[in-house]
Amino acid sequence: MSTQMESNVEPGLYPWLRADYIQLVDQLSAGKLHHATLLHGVAGLGKRQLIKRFAQRVTCSQPVANKACGQCKSCLLFQAGSHPDHYFIAPLNDKKQISIDQIRYATSKVNETGLISTVRVISIEQLDLLTESAANALLKALEEPPQGVYFLLASAQLNHVPATIASRCYKLNIKTPNPQRLAAWLTKKTNVAVTPQQLFSFENSPLRNLTAIEEGTYQQIAQVEHCYIELITSLAQRSNQPDVIALATRDLVNQLEIAQDSFGGVEVIRLLQLINQRLIKENVAQGEPSVKPDTLLKLSAGLVTLKEMINKTPSINPLLQLQQLIVELSLK
């Protein structure tokens, strides 16, 4: 992608999103934009910003090259959040899911003639939060798309999006930026130098790492990792130190309880998975690993099962389940 083309993107668009934005605009300009586009990638890439910028470009009546003009009636209404032909769907109030009523309302409206133009847009940023009935309602709309209607969808967990919906979309993978460029961007934003290890703790996600710097959570992660390594060491040497496992488990759980306030239940388990994944890579690279690989691999399998359990039953206590996992491993 040429620098000249990227310079036409509206100011403020995150740099790692520019090529994807231009790709979508090119498809729109050529009349080849799919009626349903599904953006997917790790959390914290700015998919909301990309959807918003592109939705404004789609509805703009007087676009200038790759950009929405920002001055036509459509753009002014869009910027005010009152565009009558753009429907942004997200969980309402304190709800954690998107309801069937929300989907039915938006799809019924776009089946009508546009109030500003013939183009109508439905944006759903967290597609994986649809209830089962809402997903079925959306599927029906995707199977019979009205003329001039575009669905702009996004998800940080593509595997949680119903396959029937994903199969009817053009899928665009929003990739994480190069770690070196990401580190430079973060340093420019915050004047704080970051390490590859810190970036990896948040899956090289720009916005999640930015939040970590602003909220000082890197120190929490360091404490969790220290306690996790102590636990792994105690598990590997349990025949010589039978009482150490309980102490190491308690210390880890205490740190995770602190981190859970910042990360949430599923995220602290994901954090352990990332730490475990990096330790496995480091052990493979070592001639004589300090921790037995089988211990790391058993924990890796257990953490995958635990995360799946939490996703299926959000009400369960992840730390209690983690303690049970450690007990089971210590007895093997």
C-alpha positions as semicolon CSV with decimal commas, in nm:
position;residue;x (nm);y (nm);z (nm)
1;M;0,000;0,000;0,000
2;S;0,146;0,330;-0,103
3;T;0,219;0,609;0,143
4;Q;0,018;0,846;-0,074
5;M;-0,294;0,629;-0,047
6;E;-0,256;0,594;0,329
7;S;-0,219;0,969;0,371
8;N;-0,575;1,009;0,240
9;V;-0,719;0,826;0,541
10;E;-0,892;1,044;0,796
11;P;-0,658;1,171;1,068
12;G;-0,662;0,963;1,382
13;L;-0,716;0,621;1,225
14;Y;-0,480;0,381;1,399
15;P;-0,182;0,321;1,167
16;W;-0,217;-0,060;1,167
17;L;-0,576;-0,024;1,040
18;R;-0,504;0,196;0,740
19;A;-0,431;-0,078;0,488
20;D;-0,749;-0,267;0,589
21;Y;-0,954;0,053;0,565
22;I;-0,826;0,126;0,216
23;Q;-0,890;-0,232;0,108
24;L;-1,255;-0,197;0,209
25;V;-1,288;0,141;0,038
26;D;-1,138;-0,005;-0,279
27;Q;-1,398;-0,283;-0,273
28;L;-1,675;-0,028;-0,219
29;S;-1,552;0,198;-0,501
30;A;-1,529;-0,098;-0,739
31;G;-1,882;-0,212;-0,653
32;K;-1,742;-0,534;-0,505
33;L;-1,806;-0,479;-0,134
34;H;-1,966;-0,789;0,018
35;H;-2,303;-0,726;0,180
36;A;-2,159;-0,860;0,509
37;T;-1,802;-0,796;0,624
38;L;-1,672;-0,966;0,938
39;L;-1,364;-0,810;1,098
40;H;-1,186;-1,044;1,336
41;G;-0,870;-1,030;1,543
42;V;-0,759;-1,013;1,906
43;A;-0,926;-0,766;2,139
44;G;-0,783;-0,415;2,148
45;L;-0,705;-0,362;1,780
46;G;-0,954;-0,079;1,733
47;K;-1,209;-0,267;1,524
48;R;-1,478;-0,027;1,649
49;Q;-1,287;0,267;1,504
50;L;-1,246;0,091;1,170
51;I;-1,616;0,005;1,153
52;K;-1,715;0,361;1,242
53;R;-1,484;0,525;0,987
54;F;-1,584;0,288;0,711
55;A;-1,957;0,311;0,791
56;Q;-1,933;0,690;0,756
57;R;-1,751;0,647;0,423
58;V;-2,024;0,408;0,302
59;T;-2,305;0,649;0,391
60;C;-2,129;0,970;0,278
61;S;-2,298;1,135;-0,022
62;Q;-1,992;1,334;-0,135
63;P;-1,680;1,124;-0,057
64;V;-1,337;1,270;-0,127
65;A;-1,103;0,994;-0,247
66;N;-1,077;0,743;0,038
67;K;-1,245;0,964;0,296
68;A;-1,594;1,067;0,391
69;C;-1,633;1,439;0,324
70;G;-1,737;1,520;0,681
71;Q;-1,961;1,804;0,561
72;C;-2,262;1,657;0,382
73;K;-2,591;1,603;0,562
74;S;-2,518;1,232;0,596
75;C;-2,176;1,291;0,756
76;L;-2,310;1,553;0,997
77;L;-2,586;1,319;1,111
78;F;-2,339;1,032;1,140
79;Q;-2,099;1,237;1,352
80;A;-2,389;1,340;1,577
81;G;-2,482;0,973;1,624
82;S;-2,826;1,027;1,473
83;H;-2,795;0,897;1,118
84;P;-3,135;0,741;1,039
85;D;-2,988;0,478;0,807
86;H;-2,707;0,356;1,034
87;Y;-2,789;0,111;1,313
88;F;-2,513;0,042;1,568
89;I;-2,598;-0,262;1,780
90;A;-2,433;-0,333;2,116
91;P;-2,551;-0,477;2,450
92;L;-2,797;-0,237;2,614
93;N;-2,730;-0,081;2,954
94;D;-2,592;-0,348;3,190
95;K;-2,682;-0,639;2,963
96;K;-2,406;-0,876;2,856
97;Q;-2,568;-0,999;2,535
98;I;-2,735;-0,865;2,222
99;S;-3,103;-0,953;2,213
100;I;-3,325;-1,075;1,931
101;D;-3,537;-0,759;1,966
102;Q;-3,235;-0,543;1,880
103;I;-3,164;-0,748;1,568
104;R;-3,528;-0,757;1,460
105;Y;-3,568;-0,381;1,501
106;A;-3,260;-0,297;1,293
107;T;-3,331;-0,551;1,018
108;S;-3,693;-0,440;0,989
109;K;-3,582;-0,078;0,950
110;V;-3,323;-0,147;0,680
111;N;-3,585;-0,338;0,482
112;E;-3,757;-0,005;0,437
113;T;-3,642;0,268;0,198
114;G;-3,347;0,468;0,327
115;L;-3,435;0,807;0,472
116;I;-3,117;0,980;0,351
117;S;-3,013;0,758;0,060
118;T;-3,054;0,408;-0,073
119;V;-2,759;0,286;0,139
120;R;-2,823;0,148;0,489
121;V;-2,570;0,007;0,734
122;I;-2,597;-0,224;1,036
123;S;-2,287;-0,230;1,259
124;I;-2,235;-0,495;1,527
125;E;-1,904;-0,466;1,708
126;Q;-1,929;-0,771;1,939
127;L;-2,081;-1,037;1,720
128;D;-1,998;-1,315;1,966
129;L;-2,240;-1,162;2,222
130;L;-2,553;-1,250;2,022
131;T;-2,805;-1,469;2,199
132;E;-2,896;-1,785;2,009
133;S;-3,226;-1,637;1,895
134;A;-3,056;-1,311;1,795
135;A;-2,801;-1,507;1,591
136;N;-3,084;-1,690;1,410
137;A;-3,256;-1,360;1,332
138;L;-2,932;-1,213;1,196
139;L;-2,869;-1,526;0,990
140;K;-3,205;-1,485;0,819
141;A;-3,119;-1,125;0,732
142;L;-2,781;-1,229;0,593
143;E;-2,942;-1,500;0,381
144;E;-3,184;-1,251;0,224
145;P;-2,998;-0,916;0,225
146;P;-3,201;-0,618;0,103
147;Q;-3,058;-0,414;-0,183
148;G;-2,820;-0,142;-0,063
149;V;-2,778;-0,282;0,289
150;Y;-2,433;-0,352;0,433
151;F;-2,356;-0,541;0,753
152;L;-2,029;-0,441;0,923
153;L;-1,955;-0,700;1,190
154;A;-1,664;-0,759;1,427
155;S;-1,550;-1,013;1,682
156;A;-1,244;-1,075;1,899
157;Q;-1,340;-1,443;1,924
158;L;-1,417;-1,577;1,579
159;N;-1,454;-1,930;1,715
160;H;-1,755;-1,808;1,918
161;V;-1,934;-1,674;1,610
162;P;-2,186;-1,926;1,471
163;A;-2,037;-2,095;1,165
164;T;-2,357;-2,035;0,970
165;I;-2,312;-1,658;1,014
166;A;-1,936;-1,654;0,950
167;S;-1,983;-1,854;0,628
168;R;-2,206;-1,580;0,485
169;C;-1,953;-1,303;0,546
170;Y;-1,640;-1,173;0,383
171;K;-1,389;-1,231;0,664
172;L;-1,111;-0,976;0,710
173;N;-0,842;-1,071;0,961
174;I;-0,719;-0,758;1,143
175;K;-0,363;-0,850;1,230
176;T;-0,161;-0,728;1,525
177;P;0,110;-0,480;1,428
178;N;0,476;-0,571;1,410
179;P;0,609;-0,581;1,773
180;Q;0,884;-0,329;1,698
181;R;0,639;-0,084;1,543
182;L;0,393;-0,145;1,824
183;A;0,660;-0,072;2,085
184;A;0,754;0,248;1,903
185;W;0,388;0,356;1,884
186;L;0,334;0,291;2,255
187;T;0,653;0,476;2,350
188;K;0,547;0,773;2,139
189;K;0,204;0,774;2,304
190;T;0,319;0,727;2,663
191;N;0,693;0,798;2,675
192;V;0,730;0,453;2,836
193;A;0,958;0,184;2,692
194;V;0,805;-0,164;2,678
195;T;0,960;-0,508;2,639
196;P;0,856;-0,787;2,400
197;Q;0,759;-0,991;2,707
198;Q;0,519;-0,720;2,823
199;L;0,366;-0,689;2,476
200;F;0,316;-1,064;2,458
201;S;0,127;-1,062;2,789
202;F;-0,152;-0,884;2,602
203;E;-0,116;-1,078;2,273
204;N;0,061;-0,779;2,111
205;S;-0,269;-0,592;2,127
206;P;-0,203;-0,216;2,091
207;L;-0,495;-0,083;2,295
208;R;-0,474;-0,346;2,568
209;N;-0,103;-0,269;2,610
210;L;-0,179;0,102;2,610
211;T;-0,430;0,048;2,891
212;A;-0,175;-0,163;3,079
213;I;0,074;0,123;3,070
214;E;-0,183;0,381;3,175
215;E;-0,316;0,168;3,461
216;G;0,016;0,022;3,572
217;T;-0,086;-0,341;3,529
218;Y;0,250;-0,464;3,398
219;Q;0,367;-0,490;3,760
220;Q;0,068;-0,708;3,841
221;I;0,158;-0,938;3,553
222;A;0,517;-0,963;3,676
223;Q;0,392;-1,071;4,019
224;V;0,157;-1,330;3,866
225;E;0,437;-1,470;3,650
226;H;0,675;-1,495;3,947
227;C;0,416;-1,690;4,150
228;Y;0,330;-1,908;3,850
229;I;0,694;-2,007;3,800
230;E;0,721;-2,087;4,172
231;L;0,418;-2,312;4,139
232;I;0,554;-2,491;3,832
233;T;0,884;-2,550;4,010
234;S;0,706;-2,691;4,316
235;L;0,495;-2,923;4,099
236;A;0,805;-3,052;3,919
237;Q;0,982;-3,118;4,252
238;R;0,684;-3,238;4,455
239;S;0,855;-3,559;4,569
240;N;1,110;-3,352;4,761
241;Q;0,886;-3,065;4,870
242;P;0,534;-3,203;4,931
243;D;0,417;-2,900;5,134
244;V;0,545;-2,631;4,899
245;I;0,270;-2,678;4,639
246;A;-0,002;-2,555;4,874
247;L;0,196;-2,242;4,960
248;A;0,279;-2,171;4,595
249;T;-0,086;-2,222;4,498
250;R;-0,203;-1,982;4,768
251;D;0,045;-1,714;4,656
252;L;-0,061;-1,749;4,292
253;V;-0,431;-1,731;4,374
254;N;-0,374;-1,422;4,589
255;Q;-0,202;-1,246;4,298
256;L;-0,471;-1,358;4,055
257;E;-0,742;-1,220;4,284
258;I;-0,571;-0,881;4,259
259;A;-0,527;-0,911;3,883
260;Q;-0,887;-1,028;3,835
261;D;-1,013;-0,680;3,924
262;S;-0,828;-0,547;3,617
263;F;-0,858;-0,843;3,382
264;G;-1,174;-1,038;3,467
265;G;-1,213;-1,411;3,522
266;V;-1,153;-1,541;3,171
267;E;-0,868;-1,296;3,114
268;V;-0,662;-1,409;3,414
269;I;-0,676;-1,766;3,281
270;R;-0,578;-1,640;2,937
271;L;-0,289;-1,454;3,100
272;L;-0,168;-1,780;3,256
273;Q;-0,197;-1,946;2,916
274;L;0,024;-1,680;2,757
275;I;0,283;-1,705;3,035
276;N;0,278;-2,085;3,003
277;Q;0,311;-2,065;2,624
278;R;0,617;-1,841;2,650
279;L;0,778;-2,065;2,913
280;I;0,730;-2,367;2,685
281;K;0,907;-2,185;2,401
282;E;1,191;-2,082;2,632
283;N;1,229;-2,438;2,761
284;V;1,243;-2,578;2,407
285;A;1,524;-2,333;2,328
286;Q;1,725;-2,442;2,634
287;G;1,958;-2,739;2,627
288;E;1,875;-2,830;2,986
289;P;1,539;-2,672;3,078
290;S;1,495;-2,561;3,438
291;V;1,133;-2,681;3,441
292;K;1,026;-3,021;3,312
293;P;0,836;-2,975;2,983
294;D;0,571;-3,231;3,081
295;T;0,466;-3,012;3,375
296;L;0,414;-2,713;3,143
297;L;0,228;-2,924;2,888
298;K;-0,006;-3,071;3,148
299;L;-0,083;-2,723;3,279
300;S;-0,135;-2,601;2,922
301;A;-0,398;-2,870;2,854
302;G;-0,565;-2,803;3,189
303;L;-0,585;-2,429;3,128
304;V;-0,746;-2,481;2,786
305;T;-1,014;-2,699;2,946
306;L;-1,063;-2,447;3,226
307;K;-1,110;-2,154;2,988
308;E;-1,364;-2,349;2,784
309;M;-1,551;-2,428;3,105
310;I;-1,560;-2,060;3,204
311;N;-1,683;-1,955;2,859
312;K;-1,967;-2,207;2,880
313;T;-2,055;-2,126;3,242
314;P;-1,955;-1,765;3,323
315;S;-2,095;-1,795;3,677
316;I;-1,833;-2,042;3,799
317;N;-1,539;-1,921;4,007
318;P;-1,227;-1,949;3,784
319;L;-0,982;-1,940;4,076
320;L;-1,154;-2,224;4,260
321;Q;-1,146;-2,427;3,940
322;L;-0,777;-2,340;3,898
323;Q;-0,700;-2,465;4,249
324;Q;-0,881;-2,790;4,170
325;L;-0,673;-2,828;3,854
326;I;-0,351;-2,782;4,051
327;V;-0,459;-3,039;4,310
328;E;-0,530;-3,291;4,034
329;L;-0,191;-3,231;3,873
330;S;-0,010;-3,263;4,207
331;L;-0,161;-3,608;4,261
332;K;-0,052;-3,746;3,925
